[in-house]
Amino acid sequence: MTADPAVSDADRRRLRWRARRGLLENDLLLGRFLDRYGAGLQVADVAALKQLLELPDNDLLDLLLSRKEPAPELDTIPLRELLARIRSA
């Protein structure tokens, strides 16, 4: 997978910084995902990840650990695909 030119290195660094969370578990899961897939993120991936990062830490962790499924307003194909990749990282 090649990186979309619209997602710059600076955007990727800002996204990694924003992914730092209050819960260590979230930090570990998101950090591992970004280590593995960060260089190949597409614009849709970044948009879905930004939606996830708006969630409170506990709600985010529940999604990342498959304890809950996305609320209807977040339940989109790009977000579900991103969650699957994060869960598998």
C-alpha positions as CSV (number, residue, x, y, z in Angstrom):
1,M,0.0,0.0,0.0
2,T,1.5,3.4,-0.9
3,A,0.9,6.5,1.1
4,D,-1.6,9.0,-0.2
5,P,0.3,12.3,-1.0
6,A,-2.4,14.2,0.7
7,V,-1.3,12.8,4.1
8,S,2.0,14.5,4.7
9,D,4.7,13.4,7.2
10,A,3.8,16.4,9.3
11,D,0.2,15.2,9.4
12,R,1.3,11.8,10.4
13,R,3.4,13.2,13.2
14,R,0.5,15.3,14.5
15,L,-1.7,12.2,14.3
16,R,0.7,10.2,16.4
17,W,0.9,13.0,19.0
18,R,-2.8,13.2,19.1
19,A,-3.1,9.4,19.6
20,R,-1.3,9.7,22.9
21,R,-4.0,8.9,25.5
22,G,-4.6,9.0,29.2
23,L,-5.0,5.2,29.4
24,L,-1.8,3.2,28.8
25,E,-3.7,0.5,27.0
26,N,-4.9,2.9,24.4
27,D,-1.4,4.3,24.0
28,L,0.0,0.8,23.4
29,L,-2.7,-0.3,21.0
30,L,-2.7,2.9,18.9
31,G,1.1,3.1,19.0
32,R,1.5,-0.4,17.8
33,F,-1.0,0.3,15.0
34,L,0.8,3.5,13.9
35,D,4.2,1.7,14.0
36,R,2.9,-0.9,11.7
37,Y,0.5,1.0,9.4
38,G,1.3,4.7,9.9
39,A,3.4,5.2,6.8
40,G,0.6,3.8,4.6
41,L,-2.4,5.6,6.0
42,Q,-4.8,7.0,3.5
43,V,-7.0,10.1,3.9
44,A,-10.0,7.9,4.8
45,D,-8.0,6.2,7.4
46,V,-6.9,9.4,9.0
47,A,-10.5,10.7,9.0
48,A,-11.7,7.6,10.7
49,L,-8.9,7.6,13.2
50,K,-9.6,11.3,14.1
51,Q,-13.2,10.2,14.8
52,L,-12.0,7.6,17.2
53,L,-9.7,10.0,18.9
54,E,-12.6,12.2,19.7
55,L,-14.0,9.5,22.0
56,P,-13.4,9.4,25.7
57,D,-10.6,7.0,26.7
58,N,-12.8,4.3,28.1
59,D,-15.2,4.3,25.1
60,L,-12.2,4.1,22.8
61,L,-10.7,1.2,24.7
62,D,-14.0,-0.7,24.6
63,L,-14.0,-0.3,20.8
64,L,-10.4,-1.3,20.4
65,L,-10.9,-4.4,22.6
66,S,-14.1,-5.4,20.8
67,R,-16.1,-5.0,24.0
68,K,-18.5,-2.7,22.1
69,E,-19.3,-1.9,18.5
70,P,-19.4,1.6,17.1
71,A,-22.4,3.8,17.9
72,P,-24.6,4.4,14.8
73,E,-23.2,7.8,14.1
74,L,-19.7,6.3,13.9
75,D,-20.7,3.0,12.2
76,T,-19.1,3.5,8.7
77,I,-17.2,1.1,6.5
78,P,-13.9,3.1,6.8
79,L,-14.2,3.2,10.6
80,R,-14.9,-0.5,10.8
81,E,-12.0,-1.3,8.5
82,L,-9.7,0.9,10.6
83,L,-10.9,-0.8,13.8
84,A,-10.2,-4.2,12.3
85,R,-6.6,-3.1,11.4
86,I,-6.0,-1.6,14.9
87,R,-7.3,-4.8,16.6
88,S,-5.1,-7.0,14.5
89,A,-1.9,-4.9,15.0
